[in-house]
Amino acid sequence: MADTTQILTAKGGVSRLPVGAAARCHAIVSDAAPAGWPRFDRGVYVPGAIVVVAAFVAAVALPLATYTTALALFGFAHVASELRYVDHRFGARLDGGLAGTLAVLLAIAVLLRLAGMRGWLDPSLAVGLEVGLGAILLGVTVSRMRQRRWIAVVAALVLIAGALLAPFETLLCFAIVHNLTPLGFLAEALRGVARWWALAAATVAFIVLPLLIATGLPFAWFAMLGLVAPEATLFSAGDLTQNLGAYVPASALYSDWALHAFAASVFAQCMHYIAVIGILPRLIGASSAPRLLWPDQVRFGRTLVIGSAALGLGFALDYGLQRQVYALAALVHAWLELPIFALALGSAVSSQAKSRP
């Protein structure tokens, strides 16, 4: 999502189900949340902590290399894993009419993004129309929400205002906020003590540590040790300034805080990848009923490896072109989560009530 923002900037509750589907929906809504936090062996915690620390150091000391490498190696796996999770967890809550409407709107968004990147439309107009479609995605979902509709309405109005007044900045904010979506997924899937432990850990990873990076203090500490190389990268992705636009508005690219804001967002992006690829799949219930036919876990894992290798090769051969291609796929999963979260929010009370004995 963020990489596309940079490209374009550089250029300018439960749904009503058909008869027979209610049981499937109830299976998803009332699917027992994991009793622990979550289904992990104790041996996973130490390696997990090591990965988080390594990502922290890499994002601060090598922000450009970390951003480009993570995108190239894990971008495909993150998009595919997130779509699979969303379908397993929420697919049964979308009736055929709503699912079809969302698919059409997302297809239009892809065409608008492509038109903006290729110069067929003025980039500002293309981005404004895309953000406006985000508001429409929420709008068509509001009627399916049983409560808290006002939140979706307010979010839609904010997107409309952003589309009219500051389309690029709005899309940039959306890219940054998208990195925080695992917080919402964890809150929706878990219950009781497990939820609070998960959200506490996720808050540190997704909010506290990025804010620490944004202060610039970690960079100063590493710089004193001679451990920083912000311009280093393994790919022909241009210099650091050309990539800051992924998470920094154009008006602030040369400010003192731009590097630290970029590094903070890169770290949050890494945490997003870790959560989506390594944690969320463990929260898919055995009784889930996705709308699409997904391969079993072993075959899906193989697909992720093959797809990631192919994407990495594409980035190595032509980083700019591959980033544009990847951006179109990333767009779909990012905008899809707006109506998904609206549906989850609009049915949260009734869902929890159904899950009680």
N, C-alpha and C positions, 0 to 999 in steps of 0.2 A: 504494500500500500504506500509506504513512505517513498519508495524509489520512484513511483509514478508521480507523486507530488513534485519531486525534484525535477523530473523531466518536463512537466508542464510548466512549472514555475520558470524554468530556464527559458521557455518560449514566451513568455509575456509578462376471562381468560381462556381458556381453551377454545379453540375454534369449533364452530358447529360442524360436526362430523356427519357424513352420510350414514344411512342405515347400515348397521353391521360393523361400523368402525369404532363404536364407543368402547368396546372391550379392549381394542388395541390401544386406544388413547389412555384408558385407565391403567393399562399395564405399564405404559411409559411414565405416566404421572405418578403412580403410586409405587413404582419400582423401588424397592428398598435401597436406601442409600447405604454405602459401606459403613460398617459399624466402627471401624477404626479410621485412622488418618494415613492415607486411605488404604488400599490393599498392597502394602509394601512390606518386604522383609526388612529387618533391622539393618541388614548389610547394605541397603540402598542409601541410608541417610548420610553416611560418611562420604561415599563417592559423590553424592548429590551436593554436599557442602563444598567439596573440592571443585566441582564444576562451576558452582556459583562464584567462588573466590577467583577461579581462573578467568571467568568471564568478566568479573569486575576489573581485574588487573589488565586484561586485554583491551577492554573498552576505554580505559583511562590512558594507558600507555600507547596503544596502537588503534585509535578509533577508526581510521579509514580502513586499515587492514581487517579489523574485526567486522565492520559493517559489510564490506564487499565479500569477504570470505563466508560469513554466516549466510548472506543472501544467496550466494552461489551454491553452497553445499547443502543448506537446509531449507531454502525457500520452497522447493517443491514438496518436501516431506511435511512442512508445516501447513501448507495450503491443503494438501490431500488429507492429512490427519484431522485438520479442523473441520473440513467438510464432512468427513466420515463421522466425527463425533456429533456434529450438529444434526445430521440425518438420523443417527441412532437415538439420540436423546430427544429430539424434537420433531422428527419426521412425521410421526403419527398424529401430531397436533395440527398438521396442515391438511385441510381437506383439498380435494382436487382443484376446486375453483381458486382458492387462495394460492396454492402451490403454482398453478399455471400463471396467475397474475404476476406473482413475484418473479417467475422465470422470464416472462416477457419484459418486465421492467429492468431486470438485470441485463438482459440481452441488449436493450436500448442503451443502458449505461456503458456497456462494453463498446458499442458502436460510437458513442460520443467520445469516450476516452481515446479510441483509435483515431477518430477524426481530428481530435485536438493534437495528438502526437504527430500525425502525418501532415498537419497543416491544412486539412480540408475544411476545417472550421477554425475561426479565431480561438486560440487557446483559452482566453478568458471566457468566451461564450460557452465553449465546450465544458469547461470546469463548472461554470455557473449552472448549466443545464443538468450536469451530473449531480451536483449537490441538491438541486431542486428535485431530482428523481429520488434522492434519499428521503426527502420529505414526503414524497408520494408513497414510497415504500411503507413509511410509518402510517400514513393516512389510510391506506387500504387495510391495515392491520387493526386500527383502532376499533372498528366495528366488531372484531372478534374478541376483544378484551372484555373480561367480566368486571374488572375493577381497575383503578388507577389509570383510567384513560387519559386523565389530564396530563400525566407525565409525558405520554407519547405525543399528545397535542402540543405541549410546550416545546418538546424536542423538535417536532416538525416545523413549528414557527421559527425556532432558532435557525434551522437549516435554510428555511426560505429567506430569512433576513441575511444570512451569510451568503447565499447564492446571489442576492441582489447587491449587497454592499461590499463584500470581501470574499469572493469565491476561492481564491488561492489560499488565503489564510484559513478559511473554514475547512478546506480539504486537508491542509496541513495539520490543523487541530484534530481532525478526525483520524489522521494517520497516527498521531501521538496517542490519542485515547484508545485506539484499537489495540495497542500493545497491552492495555490493562484488562482486556476482555476475560482472561482466565479468572480474574477475581469474581466476575459475575457468574461464570460457569461453575466455579467451586461453590459459591453461595447457593446456586440453584440445585446442585446435585447432592450436597451433603446436608446433614442434619445434626443438631445437638452439639456436643463437645467437639466432634470431628470437624464440623463447620468452623467453629471458632479457632481451633488450632490451625486449620488450613488457611483461613483468612489472615490470621496473625502472621504466619510465615510468609504468605504471599504479599502482605502489606510491606514487610521488610524488603522483600526482593523487588517488588514493582514500584514502590513509592519511596521508602526511606533511603535505600542505597542510591537510586537515581538522583534524589535530591542532594545527597552528599556529593556525588560526582559533579552535579551542576554548580556547586559552590566553588569548584576549582581547587579545593584543598588537596584531594588525592593526586591531581596532576602536579601540583607544586611539590608534594612529597616525593613522587616518583622522579620528577625532574631533578631534584637535588641529588638523587642517586644515579642520574644519567640513564634512566630506564624508559624514556619517552621517545617516540618516533611517530608523531601524528600524521606525517605524510606517507609513511610506508604502506605498501599494498602489494599483493601478489597478482593483481589483475590490472589491465590497462583501462582503468576507470577514471582517468583524469586526476587532477590534483585535489587537495582537500577542499578548497573553496568551491570547486565544481560539485562536490557531493554534500556540502553542508546543507544545501537546500532541501535535502530529504526530510530534515527536522527543524530547520531554522528559516524564518521568513526572509525574503530577499532583502528587505530593508535593514536586516541585522547581520548579514553575512560577514561583514568586516568589523563587527563589534568585538569587544574583549571577551564577552561571555559566549559567543557563538560556538567555539570549540567545545566548551564544557557542556553546553546544552545538547550539542550533537552527541557527545560521548555518553551523556546520561540517557538519551533516547536509544542509543545503540545498545547499551546495557539492558534497558527495558525490553528491547526487541529480542535480545538473546534469552531473557527470562521467558518471554512469550513463546519462543520456539521450544524451550525446554518443557514448559508446561503443556503445550499443545501436543508435542510429539511423545513425551515421556510420562506425563501424569494423567491427562484427561482420558486417554484410551482405557485406563484402569477403572474409570468410573462408568463405563458403559455397562448397563445391566444385562443380565442373561436373557431377560424377557423383552428387550428392545425390539421394535419393529420398524426398521428404516424403510423409506419409500424406494430407495435405490438398492440394487443388488450389489453388495460389496463382497470382495473375496474374504476368505477366512483370515485370521490374524497372521498366520505364517505367510500366506501368499501376499497379503497386503504389505507385510514387512519387506518381502522381496521386491515388490513393486516400488516401494519407497527408495530402496537402495538403487535400483536400476534408474528410476526417474531422477534421483538426486545426482547420480553419476552423469547422466545425459545433460542435465541442466548445468552442472559444473563445467562440463566440456564446452557447452555453448557459451558460457560466460568467459571461458579462457580464450575461445576463438574470436568472439566479438561481444565484448561486455555491453556496449551500448545497445545493440540490437536485442540481445538476449534479455536485457533488463526491461525493455519495452514489451517483449512477448510475455515475460513473467508478470508484468504489471497488470495485464488484462485478466489473467487468472486470479491474481491477488485481489483485484477489484471485486470479483464475484463473491468470494468468501467474506470480505470485509463488509460490504453493504448488506449482504444477506443476514448478518448478525443483528442489524437494527430491528427488523420485524421479529426475529427470533427472540431477542431479549424483551421486546414489547409483549409478546405472547406469554413468555415466562413470568414477567412482572404482573401481567394482567390476570394470571391464574394462580399466583403463588399461594394465596390464602386457601383457595379451594383445593389445590393440590396437596397441601400439607394436611388439610382436614381429611382428605380421602385416605391418606397414608396412615392415619391413626386407627388402631383396632376398634 
